[in-house]
Amino acid sequence: MSNYTVYFEIFGKKMRHDVEATSEADAKRKVAEKIVYREVVEHREGDLSELLPSFEISCENKYDDEGLHKILCDVSEASGVTIEQIAGRSRKRKVRTARQVYFYAARLKKRWKDCQIGDAIGYDRCTVIHSYGVVKTTLGMKRPEPEYAALANRLGIVVTSP
């Protein structure tokens, strides 16, 4: 099973849905079943057959690079925050810290572009750049914040003082 992000447009609104599936076709089928036949039926009465031909789905494997997935798993394990929480939109301190350290660790490797790092969990490159700056500044302080320092140490990221 792989994780896929499925992008689609329905009623003029662009949407995205994460799904675990065995193949791209399976991911598309699961989203079509969930979105078209459950959610759309609740909001619209009548025949839905006219919707199906215009229901375009593009699909991509979220973790097509094993290196990013490994970093994500390492951060998840070290922080105690699940991968779904890191990829989510929570602003809780523990989750935010784990997400920012993931961006920092991935960017340190210099193997991926910022947009690739962010796309892996549904964020844009600006968030990656900002998070990298926050973690770099925090770890470079005389007394770095304990959450960042502890997580960096567990991941083997060298903390340097100014």
Buried (B, 14 or more C-beta within 10 A) or exposed (E): EBBBBBBBEBEEEEEEBBBEBEEBEBBBBBBBEBBBEEEBEEEEEEEEEEEEEEBEBEBEBBBEBEEBBEBBEBBBEBBEBEBEBBBBEBEEEBBBBBBBBBBBBBBBEEEBEBEBBBBBBBBEBEBBBBBBEBBEEBBEEEEBBEBBBBBBEBBEBEEEEE
